[in-house]
């Protein structure tokens, strides 16, 4: 049987459908591949043998009401010898009543096994007129065995005797079905039987595996194989938890003694803290201000998460100009707008094509202006070098640009343009069919013709930390300034970051910085400030209201050997930290920094900050030495 077929009770079928079980074939009945004269049968049929009883055409008698058939289990149709039944009146007389065409249906395999089968026209006849038997199957008896209701050649056919009891059921077995199909008599056919009725679909496949159907007491009962048990997940890593053995200062100091003494690190400052307990585990001049380079982005990111809504977006609009056909692009501080879809380094960035398409639908454009009044002050930070633009580190900070000012949109560290706003406005003008754009001012209360928005602030923070994007960081610093009531400039951005951190309880003693990205060599902060911020983010509970807001800071850190600015690091002696260290890098001339978190072998989270002022080769000496220092925390087992 089919495993999911429904168990049906024959006596529950409509009268018109039950007649199918005790009908006798007409002599004009054909195989399903043959067309009846004047009528084409429709619907699915199974191959059957022709029946040989001749119907008298002059008889129009309606057949008597068929005997009710007791409940039978579908899986028992072929397993037990059927009990003899009382012949119907037309079987005794050799006559068959006239039936309507809609009543012509194939007999069940059960009835086929009880009735004498006439020879098929396409089979040769034996001399005595009997049909050539099919080849013997392994589960059938010898050919000399016969069924009670089938006469042997040469003997007169006797009508089937009545059952001893009138109420004896045709089938009514209580024993459980056997594992294999067995029978005490040969079967004429084991070909598949498919019966399509309104309430029953039974498909029997000869030789197929038999699935037992439980007798659950209803037509809806069916046994199905239970689903496979779920796979057992065996974690290969230990979960970070505050319940892990607490590291000791002595243990951490032993672990870092060798790596910290590496002369290539030059003057080294740093600290290591257990955020679960707040214990200072290791420090070296941790309150001495040093140049953080891009690790300063930790402070800007923390201030953004503490002051801005994580779902806030930066909006860029195009409004109607003062003259007909004139439009004005109003820079909204989003430097991530994509100029070439599919080639942006900023996930979720808005596109210039979208903005231009919205404006074109509002009517023809003959002139394009761009308004940069959102920001004030200088476009380049203090002590920034002009060579940083061509080197790919930065572009002038303006509130409207494409791809962070990159010439090659998909190259994270590629060359930037010195006039990002003009380049972006010209690209927009070209798309709307106007001449080159010029600087201008949007009229107050002008009608908005188009608008695009950046990814949420939380995603922008993640992106700026992963690829250490200076332009995006400075844009976010200005948004903090606007939110806190400071001017949107380098000075205002720095003041806003300091104000937010101080308001949230961080000690900025010794910290002096002039930008938000860390690009200036004039920036000085102590390692303790970095570990203080990271400790607040990494606490195992959220009892501290700062922790919940700062959590995204941890996931924004690049993964050692896996992502962002650490993707190509942590090989060789530092391989133990691969995948376990997450940290923000920092690189300037004679400056290298690394600050982040690590999970030690006991499952304890530790935070660290290391800043080196070495003049050694950053690629081959200083950075690898810092990586070994952080990896030592991973493998210390410092309890």
Secondary structure, DSSP 8 states (H G I E B T S, - for coil): --TT-----GGGS-HHHHGGGG----TT---TTS-BTTB---S-------------TT---------------GGGTTTS--------HHHHHT------GGG-----HHHHTTS-----TTS-B-TTS-B------TTS--TT---TTS--TTS--------SSTT--S----S---SS---SS--S----EEEE-SS-EEEE-TT---------SSTT---------------SS----TTS----HHHHHHHHHHHHT-GGG-SEEEEEEETTTTEEEEEESTTS-B--GGGGHHHHHHHHHHHS-TT---EEEEEE-SSTTEEEEE--SEEEEBSSTT--SSTT--BHHHHHHHHHTT----EEEEE-TT--S-SS-TT--THHHHTTS-----SEEEGGGBSSTT-TTS-B-S-HHHHHHHHHHHHHT----EE----TT--EEEEEE---HHHHHHHHHHTT-HHHHHHHHHHHHHHHT--SSHHHHHHHHHHHHHHTT---TT-B-SSSSS-STT-BB-HHHHHHHHHHHH-SS--SHHHHHHHHHHHHSEETTTSGGGTT---GGGGGGTTTEEEEEEEETTEEEEEEEEE-TTS-EEEEEEEE---S-IIIIIHHHHHHHHHHHHT----
